[in-house]
């Protein structure tokens, strides 16, 4: 077995690391996957920076909060 100089040359390790990253819908930057930053309807992901401007909370009578992106909020609420 050959010795790896760069750990990212291992395709399995590289795929494992990149599986924790997802691209933001608005600014196209990669951020760690946090399912709090995902819209409940369209499942679009927003990074930490865009999350504060693009996502809104809506509560229901069963005391649960759901996050919706700006487009889904204007379309359904």
C-alpha positions as CSV (number, residue, x, y, z in Angstrom):
1,X,0.0,0.0,0.0
2,X,1.4,3.4,-1.0
3,X,1.8,6.1,1.6
4,X,-0.5,9.2,1.1
5,X,1.3,12.5,1.2
6,X,-1.9,14.5,1.2
7,X,-4.9,13.1,3.2
8,X,-7.3,14.6,0.7
9,X,-6.0,12.2,-2.0
10,X,-8.0,9.5,-0.3
11,X,-11.3,9.7,-2.1
12,X,-13.3,8.0,0.7
13,X,-11.9,10.4,3.3
14,X,-12.6,13.4,1.0
15,X,-16.2,12.3,0.4
16,X,-16.7,11.8,4.2
17,X,-15.5,15.4,4.9
18,X,-17.5,17.0,2.1
19,X,-20.7,15.1,3.2
20,X,-20.9,17.5,6.1
21,X,-20.9,20.6,3.8
22,X,-23.8,22.0,1.8
23,X,-24.0,25.0,-0.6
24,X,-26.1,28.0,0.4
25,X,-29.0,28.8,-1.9
26,X,-28.5,32.5,-1.8
27,X,-24.7,33.2,-1.7
28,X,-23.4,29.9,-3.0
29,X,-20.9,29.4,-0.2
30,X,-20.3,26.1,1.7
31,X,-21.3,25.8,5.3
32,X,-21.8,22.9,7.7
33,X,-25.1,21.2,7.4
34,X,-27.4,22.4,10.2
35,X,-31.0,21.3,9.6
36,X,-32.2,24.3,11.5
37,X,-31.1,26.4,8.5
38,X,-33.4,24.4,6.1
39,X,-36.8,25.6,4.9
40,X,-39.6,23.3,6.0
41,X,-41.4,23.4,2.6
42,X,-38.8,23.7,-0.2
43,X,-35.9,22.2,1.7
44,X,-33.5,25.0,0.6
45,X,-30.4,25.4,2.7
46,X,-29.1,28.8,3.9
47,X,-25.7,29.5,5.5
48,X,-25.4,31.2,8.9
49,X,-25.0,34.7,7.4
50,X,-28.0,34.4,5.0
51,X,-30.1,32.6,7.6
52,X,-30.7,35.7,9.6
53,X,-32.1,37.6,6.5
54,X,-33.8,34.8,4.5
55,X,-35.5,32.6,7.2
56,X,-38.5,33.4,9.3
57,X,-40.1,31.5,12.2
58,X,-43.8,30.7,12.2
59,X,-45.4,29.1,15.3
60,X,-48.5,26.9,15.4
61,X,-51.1,26.1,18.1
62,X,-49.2,23.0,19.0
63,X,-46.3,25.1,20.2
64,X,-43.9,24.1,17.5
65,X,-41.8,26.5,15.5
66,X,-41.0,26.0,11.9
67,X,-38.6,28.0,9.7
68,X,-39.5,29.1,6.2
69,X,-37.5,30.9,3.6
70,X,-38.7,34.3,2.2
71,X,-40.2,32.8,-1.0
72,X,-42.2,30.1,0.8
73,X,-43.3,32.7,3.4
74,X,-44.7,35.1,0.8
75,X,-46.3,32.2,-1.1
76,X,-48.0,30.3,1.7
77,X,-48.6,32.8,4.5
